[in-house]
Amino acid sequence: MEHSAAPYDERLTAPGSWWVITALVALSGGLVLLPLGTVPMLGAVVVAGLLAALAVSSYGSARVRVVAGSLVVGDARIPVAALGDAEVLAGEEARAWRMHKADPRAFMLLRSYIPTALRVKITDTADPTPYVYVSTRNPRALAAALEAVRKAEAEGGTRDVV
């Protein structure tokens, strides 16, 4: 088997405005302990800043990949063979699938700060999950990567190895 780069790899990072809010949370923590002196205030700035940064970083560290014949979304790994048609979603349609059209059985990796997404049907009859909804900045590229893996598997096996 040939080693090659993943056909799709995206990290869903938090927007810059969230990091500004993180700095404001750190400042607020310092202001709360300001009456106790400089050292407690600086300690509160560091602790509040670290906690806020950890929260933003962990939420923004989700990864979407197509590798080794699978769609890897966060912690989930779904074989491309179990996936059906992919639908590119943007704007109001993406919002509708996040809200009133959403099926509670669906696997969803949502990021509110990303306005576009890809919805991929699950074709495995043993799986009760009807579809996968993935927030992505480039849904067309993700759909193309899934299709490329599907074609490669139809031609005799996947070429992507982790």
VOMILO-25903 format. One line per 4 residues: their letters; for each residue x, y, z of N, C-alpha, C, O. Coordinates in nm, 2 decimals, m for minus. Example, Ala and Ser with C-alpha at 12.3 -4.5 7.8 and 13.67 -1.06 7.14 Angstrom:
REM VOMILO-25903
AS) 1.32:m0.57:0.78:1.23:m0.45:0.78:1.32:m0.33:0.78:1.42:m0.33:0.85; 1.28:m0.22:0.71:1.37:m0.11:0.71:1.29:0.00:0.79:1.34:0.11:0.80
REM end
This chain:
REM VOMILO-25903
MEHS) 0.08:m0.12:0.00:0.00:0.00:0.00:0.09:0.12:0.00:0.19:0.13:0.06; 0.04:0.22:m0.07:0.12:0.35:m0.08:0.08:0.44:0.03:m0.04:0.46:0.07; 0.18:0.51:0.09:0.16:0.61:0.19:0.14:0.74:0.13:0.21:0.78:0.04; 0.03:0.81:0.17:0.00:0.94:0.12:m0.07:1.03:0.22:m0.11:0.98:0.32
AAPY) m0.07:1.15:0.20:m0.13:1.25:0.29:m0.29:1.22:0.29:m0.34:1.17:0.19; m0.35:1.26:0.40:m0.49:1.25:0.41:m0.56:1.34:0.30:m0.51:1.45:0.28; m0.66:1.29:0.23:m0.72:1.37:0.13:m0.80:1.49:0.19:m0.83:1.59:0.12; m0.83:1.49:0.32:m0.89:1.60:0.39:m0.85:1.60:0.54:m0.86:1.50:0.60
DERL) m0.81:1.71:0.59:m0.78:1.73:0.73:m0.80:1.87:0.77:m0.74:1.97:0.71; m0.89:1.89:0.86:m0.93:2.03:0.91:m0.94:2.03:1.06:m1.00:1.94:1.12; m0.89:2.13:1.12:m0.91:2.16:1.26:m1.00:2.27:1.28:m0.98:2.38:1.22; m1.11:2.25:1.35:m1.21:2.35:1.37:m1.17:2.44:1.49:m1.21:2.41:1.60
TAPG) m1.09:2.54:1.47:m1.04:2.63:1.57:m1.14:2.74:1.60:m1.22:2.78:1.52; m1.13:2.78:1.73:m1.22:2.89:1.78:m1.18:3.02:1.71:m1.06:3.04:1.68; m1.28:3.11:1.69:m1.24:3.24:1.62:m1.16:3.33:1.72:m1.16:3.31:1.84; m1.10:3.43:1.66:m1.02:3.52:1.74:m1.09:3.59:1.84:m1.04:3.62:1.95
SWWV) m1.22:3.62:1.82:m1.30:3.70:1.92:m1.31:3.62:2.05:m1.32:3.68:2.16; m1.31:3.49:2.04:m1.32:3.40:2.16:m1.19:3.42:2.25:m1.20:3.41:2.37; m1.08:3.44:2.18:m0.95:3.46:2.25:m0.95:3.60:2.32:m0.89:3.61:2.43; m1.01:3.69:2.26:m1.03:3.83:2.32:m1.11:3.81:2.45:m1.08:3.87:2.55
ITAL) m1.22:3.73:2.44:m1.30:3.71:2.56:m1.23:3.64:2.67:m1.24:3.66:2.79; m1.14:3.55:2.63:m1.05:3.47:2.72:m0.96:3.57:2.80:m0.95:3.56:2.92; m0.91:3.67:2.73:m0.82:3.77:2.79:m0.91:3.86:2.89:m0.86:3.89:3.00; m1.03:3.88:2.85:m1.12:3.96:2.94:m1.16:3.88:3.06:m1.17:3.94:3.17
VALS) m1.18:3.75:3.05:m1.20:3.67:3.17:m1.08:3.67:3.26:m1.10:3.68:3.38; m0.96:3.66:3.21:m0.84:3.67:3.29:m0.84:3.80:3.36:m0.80:3.81:3.48; m0.86:3.91:3.29:m0.86:4.04:3.36:m0.97:4.05:3.47:m0.95:4.11:3.57; m1.09:4.00:3.44:m1.19:4.00:3.54:m1.15:3.92:3.66:m1.18:3.96:3.78
GGLV) m1.09:3.81:3.64:m1.04:3.73:3.76:m0.95:3.81:3.85:m0.95:3.81:3.97; m0.86:3.89:3.78:m0.77:3.97:3.85:m0.84:4.09:3.93:m0.80:4.12:4.04; m0.94:4.14:3.86:m1.01:4.25:3.93:m1.09:4.21:4.05:m1.10:4.28:4.15; m1.13:4.08:4.05:m1.21:4.03:4.17:m1.11:4.03:4.29:m1.16:4.06:4.40
LLPL) m0.99:3.99:4.27:m0.90:3.98:4.38:m0.81:4.10:4.40:m0.71:4.09:4.48; m0.83:4.20:4.33:m0.75:4.32:4.34:m0.75:4.38:4.48:m0.64:4.42:4.53; m0.86:4.38:4.56:m0.86:4.43:4.69:m0.77:4.35:4.79:m0.73:4.40:4.89; m0.73:4.23:4.75:m0.65:4.15:4.84:m0.50:4.17:4.82:m0.41:4.12:4.89
GTVP) m0.46:4.25:4.71:m0.32:4.28:4.69:m0.28:4.24:4.55:m0.35:4.17:4.47; m0.15:4.27:4.52:m0.10:4.25:4.39:m0.07:4.10:4.36:m0.11:4.05:4.25; m0.02:4.03:4.45:0.01:3.88:4.43:m0.11:3.80:4.41:m0.12:3.73:4.31; m0.22:3.82:4.49:m0.34:3.74:4.46:m0.41:3.78:4.33:m0.46:3.70:4.26
MLGA) m0.40:3.91:4.30:m0.45:3.96:4.17:m0.38:3.89:4.06:m0.45:3.85:3.96; m0.25:3.89:4.06:m0.18:3.83:3.95:m0.20:3.68:3.94:m0.21:3.63:3.83; m0.21:3.62:4.06:m0.25:3.47:4.06:m0.38:3.45:4.00:m0.40:3.35:3.92; m0.48:3.53:4.03:m0.61:3.52:3.97:m0.61:3.54:3.82:m0.69:3.47:3.75
VVVA) m0.54:3.64:3.77:m0.52:3.66:3.63:m0.47:3.54:3.56:m0.53:3.49:3.46; m0.37:3.48:3.62:m0.31:3.36:3.55:m0.40:3.24:3.56:m0.42:3.17:3.46; m0.47:3.21:3.67:m0.55:3.10:3.69:m0.68:3.11:3.60:m0.72:3.02:3.53; m0.74:3.23:3.61:m0.86:3.25:3.53:m0.83:3.25:3.38:m0.90:3.19:3.30
GLLA) m0.72:3.30:3.34:m0.67:3.30:3.20:m0.65:3.16:3.15:m0.69:3.12:3.04; m0.58:3.08:3.23:m0.55:2.94:3.20:m0.68:2.86:3.18:m0.70:2.78:3.09; m0.77:2.87:3.28:m0.90:2.80:3.27:m0.98:2.84:3.15:m1.03:2.75:3.08; m0.99:2.97:3.12:m1.06:3.01:3.00:m0.99:2.97:2.87:m1.06:2.92:2.78
ALAV) m0.86:2.97:2.87:m0.79:2.93:2.75:m0.81:2.78:2.73:m0.82:2.73:2.62; m0.81:2.70:2.84:m0.83:2.55:2.83:m0.97:2.53:2.77:m0.98:2.44:2.68; m1.07:2.60:2.82:m1.20:2.58:2.77:m1.22:2.61:2.62:m1.27:2.54:2.55; m1.16:2.73:2.58:m1.17:2.77:2.44:m1.09:2.67:2.35:m1.13:2.63:2.24
SSYG) m0.97:2.63:2.40:m0.89:2.54:2.32:m0.95:2.41:2.30:m0.94:2.35:2.19; m1.00:2.35:2.41:m1.06:2.22:2.40:m1.18:2.22:2.31:m1.21:2.12:2.23; m1.27:2.32:2.32:m1.38:2.33:2.23:m1.34:2.35:2.08:m1.41:2.30:1.99; m1.24:2.42:2.06:m1.19:2.45:1.93:m1.09:2.35:1.87:m1.04:2.38:1.76
SARV) m1.07:2.24:1.94:m0.97:2.15:1.89:m1.03:2.03:1.81:m0.96:1.93:1.78; m1.15:2.04:1.78:m1.21:1.93:1.70:m1.15:1.92:1.56:m1.11:2.02:1.50; m1.13:1.79:1.52:m1.07:1.77:1.39:m1.16:1.69:1.30:m1.23:1.60:1.35; m1.16:1.72:1.17:m1.24:1.65:1.07:m1.14:1.60:0.97:m1.07:1.68:0.91
RVVA) m1.14:1.46:0.95:m1.04:1.41:0.86:m1.11:1.30:0.78:m1.20:1.23:0.82; m1.05:1.27:0.66:m1.09:1.16:0.58:m0.95:1.09:0.56:m0.86:1.14:0.49; m0.94:0.97:0.62:m0.81:0.90:0.62:m0.84:0.75:0.64:m0.92:0.71:0.71; m0.76:0.67:0.57:m0.76:0.52:0.58:m0.90:0.47:0.56:m0.95:0.38:0.63
GSLV) m0.97:0.53:0.46:m1.10:0.48:0.43:m1.21:0.51:0.53:m1.32:0.45:0.52; m1.19:0.61:0.61:m1.29:0.65:0.71:m1.30:0.80:0.72:m1.21:0.87:0.69; m1.42:0.84:0.76:m1.44:0.98:0.80:m1.42:0.98:0.95:m1.49:0.92:1.03; m1.33:1.06:1.00:m1.29:1.08:1.14:m1.34:1.21:1.18:m1.29:1.32:1.14
VGDA) m1.44:1.22:1.27:m1.50:1.34:1.31:m1.49:1.34:1.46:m1.56:1.27:1.53; m1.41:1.43:1.52:m1.39:1.43:1.66:m1.34:1.29:1.70:m1.23:1.25:1.66; m1.41:1.23:1.79:m1.37:1.09:1.84:m1.43:0.98:1.76:m1.40:0.86:1.78; m1.52:1.01:1.67:m1.60:0.91:1.59:m1.52:0.88:1.47:m1.46:0.96:1.40
RIPV) m1.52:0.75:1.43:m1.45:0.70:1.31:m1.56:0.62:1.23:m1.60:0.51:1.28; m1.60:0.67:1.12:m1.70:0.61:1.04:m1.65:0.56:0.90:m1.59:0.64:0.83; m1.65:0.43:0.87:m1.60:0.38:0.74:m1.68:0.45:0.63:m1.80:0.46:0.64; m1.61:0.49:0.53:m1.67:0.55:0.41:m1.77:0.46:0.35:m1.87:0.50:0.29
AALG) m1.75:0.33:0.36:m1.84:0.23:0.30:m1.98:0.24:0.37:m2.08:0.19:0.31; m1.99:0.29:0.49:m2.12:0.30:0.56:m2.18:0.43:0.53:m2.29:0.46:0.59; m2.12:0.52:0.45:m2.18:0.65:0.42:m2.24:0.66:0.29:m2.20:0.59:0.19; m2.35:0.73:0.28:m2.42:0.75:0.15:m2.39:0.89:0.09:m2.28:0.94:0.10
DAEV) m2.49:0.95:0.03:m2.48:1.08:m0.03:m2.45:1.19:0.07:m2.49:1.18:0.18; m2.36:1.28:0.02:m2.33:1.40:0.10:m2.40:1.52:0.05:m2.41:1.54:m0.07; m2.45:1.60:0.14:m2.52:1.72:0.10:m2.45:1.84:0.16:m2.43:1.85:0.28; m2.40:1.94:0.08:m2.34:2.06:0.12:m2.44:2.15:0.17:m2.54:2.18:0.11
LAGE) m2.42:2.21:0.29:m2.52:2.30:0.36:m2.45:2.43:0.39:m2.34:2.44:0.43; m2.53:2.54:0.36:m2.48:2.67:0.39:m2.59:2.76:0.43:m2.71:2.74:0.40; m2.56:2.86:0.51:m2.66:2.96:0.54:m2.78:2.91:0.62:m2.77:2.83:0.71; m2.90:2.95:0.57:m3.02:2.91:0.63:m3.05:2.76:0.63:m3.10:2.70:0.73
EARA) m3.00:2.69:0.53:m3.02:2.54:0.52:m2.94:2.47:0.63:m2.98:2.38:0.69; m2.81:2.52:0.65:m2.73:2.46:0.75:m2.79:2.49:0.89:m2.79:2.40:0.98; m2.84:2.61:0.91:m2.90:2.64:1.04:m3.03:2.56:1.06:m3.05:2.51:1.17; m3.11:2.53:0.95:m3.23:2.45:0.97:m3.19:2.31:1.01:m3.26:2.25:1.10
WRMH) m3.09:2.25:0.96:m3.05:2.12:0.99:m2.99:2.11:1.13:m2.98:2.00:1.19; m2.94:2.23:1.18:m2.89:2.23:1.32:m3.01:2.25:1.42:m2.99:2.21:1.54; m3.12:2.29:1.37:m3.23:2.33:1.46:m3.36:2.24:1.43:m3.36:2.13:1.48; m3.45:2.29:1.36:m3.58:2.22:1.35:m3.58:2.10:1.26:m3.67:2.01:1.28
KADP) m3.49:2.09:1.17:m3.48:1.97:1.09:m3.40:1.86:1.15:m3.40:1.74:1.10; m3.33:1.89:1.25:m3.23:1.79:1.32:m3.30:1.67:1.37:m3.41:1.68:1.43; m3.24:1.56:1.35:m3.29:1.43:1.41:m3.21:1.40:1.53:m3.09:1.40:1.53; m3.27:1.38:1.65:m3.20:1.35:1.77:m3.11:1.23:1.76:m3.02:1.22:1.85
RAFM) m3.13:1.14:1.67:m3.04:1.02:1.66:m2.92:1.05:1.58:m2.83:0.96:1.57; m2.91:1.16:1.51:m2.80:1.19:1.42:m2.67:1.22:1.50:m2.68:1.27:1.62; m2.56:1.19:1.44:m2.43:1.23:1.50:m2.40:1.37:1.45:m2.39:1.39:1.33; m2.38:1.46:1.54:m2.35:1.60:1.50:m2.23:1.66:1.56:m2.21:1.65:1.69
LLRS) m2.14:1.71:1.48:m2.03:1.79:1.53:m2.06:1.93:1.49:m2.03:1.97:1.38; m2.11:2.01:1.59:m2.15:2.15:1.56:m2.05:2.25:1.61:m2.00:2.23:1.72; m2.03:2.35:1.53:m1.96:2.46:1.58:m2.03:2.58:1.53:m2.04:2.61:1.41; m2.09:2.66:1.62:m2.18:2.77:1.59:m2.11:2.88:1.51:m2.17:2.95:1.44
YIPT) m1.98:2.89:1.52:m1.91:2.99:1.45:m1.87:2.96:1.31:m1.81:3.03:1.24; m1.91:2.84:1.26:m1.88:2.79:1.13:m2.02:2.78:1.06:m2.10:2.70:1.09; m2.05:2.87:0.96:m2.18:2.87:0.90:m2.21:2.76:0.79:m2.32:2.75:0.75; m2.11:2.69:0.75:m2.13:2.58:0.65:m2.11:2.45:0.71:m2.04:2.43:0.82
ALRV) m2.17:2.35:0.65:m2.16:2.21:0.70:m2.18:2.11:0.59:m2.21:2.14:0.47; m2.16:1.98:0.62:m2.18:1.87:0.53:m2.27:1.77:0.61:m2.24:1.74:0.72; m2.38:1.73:0.54:m2.47:1.63:0.60:m2.45:1.50:0.51:m2.47:1.50:0.39; m2.41:1.39:0.58:m2.38:1.27:0.50:m2.47:1.16:0.56:m2.48:1.13:0.68
KITD) m2.55:1.09:0.47:m2.64:0.99:0.52:m2.56:0.86:0.56:m2.46:0.83:0.50; m2.61:0.79:0.66:m2.55:0.66:0.70:m2.63:0.55:0.63:m2.76:0.55:0.64; m2.57:0.47:0.56:m2.63:0.36:0.48:m2.63:0.23:0.55:m2.70:0.13:0.51; m2.56:0.22:0.66:m2.55:0.09:0.74:m2.69:0.07:0.81:m2.73:0.14:0.89
TADP) m2.76:m0.04:0.77:m2.89:m0.07:0.82:m2.89:m0.10:0.97:m2.99:m0.09:1.04; m2.77:m0.15:1.02:m2.76:m0.19:1.16:m2.74:m0.07:1.25:m2.75:m0.08:1.37; m2.71:0.05:1.19:m2.68:0.17:1.26:m2.81:0.25:1.27:m2.86:0.29:1.16; m2.85:0.29:1.39:m2.98:0.37:1.40:m2.95:0.52:1.37:m3.05:0.60:1.36
TPYV) m2.83:0.56:1.35:m2.79:0.69:1.32:m2.83:0.72:1.17:m2.78:0.66:1.08; m2.92:0.82:1.15:m2.97:0.85:1.01:m2.86:0.92:0.93:m2.85:0.90:0.81; m2.79:1.01:0.99:m2.69:1.09:0.92:m2.58:1.15:1.01:m2.60:1.15:1.13; m2.48:1.20:0.95:m2.37:1.27:1.02:m2.38:1.42:0.97:m2.38:1.44:0.85
YVST) m2.38:1.51:1.07:m2.38:1.65:1.04:m2.25:1.70:1.09:m2.22:1.69:1.21; m2.17:1.76:1.00:m2.03:1.81:1.04:m2.02:1.95:1.00:m2.03:1.99:0.88; m1.99:2.04:1.10:m1.95:2.17:1.07:m1.81:2.17:1.00:m1.72:2.11:1.06; m1.80:2.24:0.89:m1.67:2.25:0.82:m1.67:2.38:0.74:m1.77:2.42:0.69
RNPR) m1.55:2.43:0.73:m1.53:2.55:0.65:m1.53:2.53:0.50:m1.55:2.62:0.42; m1.51:2.40:0.47:m1.50:2.37:0.32:m1.57:2.24:0.29:m1.51:2.14:0.27; m1.71:2.25:0.30:m1.79:2.13:0.28:m1.77:2.06:0.14:m1.78:1.94:0.13; m1.75:2.14:0.04:m1.73:2.08:m0.10:m1.60:1.99:m0.10:m1.60:1.89:m0.16
ALAA) m1.49:2.04:m0.04:m1.37:1.96:m0.03:m1.39:1.83:0.05:m1.33:1.73:0.01; m1.46:1.84:0.16:m1.49:1.72:0.24:m1.57:1.62:0.16:m1.54:1.50:0.16; m1.67:1.67:0.09:m1.75:1.58:0.01:m1.67:1.52:m0.11:m1.69:1.40:m0.14; m1.58:1.60:m0.17:m1.49:1.54:m0.27:m1.40:1.44:m0.22:m1.37:1.34:m0.28
ALEA) m1.35:1.46:m0.10:m1.26:1.36:m0.03:m1.33:1.23:m0.01:m1.27:1.13:m0.03; m1.45:1.24:0.04:m1.53:1.12:0.07:m1.56:1.04:m0.06:m1.55:0.92:m0.07; m1.59:1.12:m0.17:m1.61:1.06:m0.30:m1.48:0.99:m0.35:m1.49:0.89:m0.42; m1.37:1.06:m0.33:m1.24:1.00:m0.38:m1.21:0.87:m0.31:m1.16:0.78:m0.38
VRKA) m1.24:0.86:m0.18:m1.21:0.74:m0.11:m1.31:0.63:m0.16:m1.27:0.52:m0.17; m1.43:0.67:m0.18:m1.53:0.57:m0.23:m1.49:0.51:m0.36:m1.50:0.39:m0.38; m1.44:0.60:m0.45:m1.40:0.55:m0.58:m1.27:0.47:m0.57:m1.26:0.36:m0.64; m1.18:0.51:m0.48:m1.06:0.43:m0.46:m1.09:0.29:m0.41:m1.03:0.19:m0.45
EAEG) m1.19:0.28:m0.32:m1.23:0.15:m0.26:m1.30:0.07:m0.37:m1.28:m0.06:m0.37; m1.37:0.13:m0.46:m1.44:0.06:m0.56:m1.34:0.00:m0.66:m1.37:m0.10:m0.73; m1.23:0.07:m0.68:m1.12:0.02:m0.77:m1.03:m0.08:m0.71:m0.94:m0.12:m0.78; m1.05:m0.11:m0.59:m0.97:m0.22:m0.53:m0.89:m0.19:m0.40:m0.79:m0.25:m0.38
GTRD) m0.94:m0.10:m0.33:m0.88:m0.07:m0.20:m0.84:0.07:m0.18:m0.82:0.15:m0.28; m0.83:0.11:m0.06:m0.79:0.25:m0.02:m0.64:0.27:m0.03:m0.56:0.17:m0.01; m0.59:0.38:m0.07:m0.45:0.41:m0.08:m0.40:0.49:0.04:m0.28:0.51:0.05; m0.49:0.54:0.12:m0.45:0.62:0.23:m0.43:0.54:0.35:m0.51:0.46:0.40
VV) m0.31:0.55:0.41:m0.27:0.48:0.53:m0.23:0.58:0.63:m0.15:0.67:0.60; m0.27:0.56:0.76:m0.23:0.65:0.86:m0.09:0.61:0.91:m0.03:0.68:1.00
REM end
